Amino acid sequence: MLGAASFLLLMLLVDVVSGGLATRIDESVIDAVAASNGGPAWVRASADLGGLGISGAVVAIGTLVCAQQAWRLWPIVLTSVNLALVGAVVMGLKTAVQRTAPPTAVSNGDYAGYFPSGHTATAVVCFGTAAFLAAALLGEGLDAPATVGSRSGWDRAERVAVGVGLTVGVVVGLGTVMKGNHWPTDVVGGLLVGFVALVTGVAVVRTQVSRRAGVRR
């Protein structure tokens, strides 16, 4: 799944840079959004879930609660790794691509670029990480050896994280498109970046905790 998502992100990146088919679809969608005056207010408001003010608070609370209950540092490490990964990839791609805004977007001269959608990627990672930690809290055995030793426990928590993260990411992405602040392909790129960062971060932390706990993978 990680390899497939990375490949799709690469293909989408090439299409966006070259002005391919997906970018022409973007223009049609934005024209339709402009004609509909942005759709329902609640849809447009959903874009705010991807801001660090909301998504950051959600994952911060989840991280502190899980770390305190488990009396382990790995929840803090997991959140830090995930946020660092998504931030680095999003800003790197924005700076490299320098995609211009849709005609409906509010002008921001200091904005690095519009591909991928940072709000979407942030929502996937923050809500996905919070869901992973919630699954860990509700699962059996919060101590590191038991958690890591149960391969199914980590896998189950990861599936929950991906499901929740992508669901919230789609809602946030739809809101940003309906507000006219992003092209649809920006949102798809944000979903892919968020997925890759989330799964990679879980894998990195899982491996490190396994080694420290003496669990053979």
Secondary structure, DSSP 8 states (H G I E B T S, - for coil): -HHHHHHHHHHHHHHHHHT-HHHHHHHHHHHHHHHTTTS-HHHHHGGGGGSIIIIIHHHHHHHHHHHHHHT-SHHHHHHHHHHHHHHHHHHHHHHHH-----TTS---TT---SSS-HHHHHHHHHHHHHHHHHHHHHSS--SHHHHHH-HHHHHHHHHHHHHHHHHHHHHHHHHHHHTTSS-HHHHHHHHHHHHHHHHHHHHHHHHHHHHHHT---
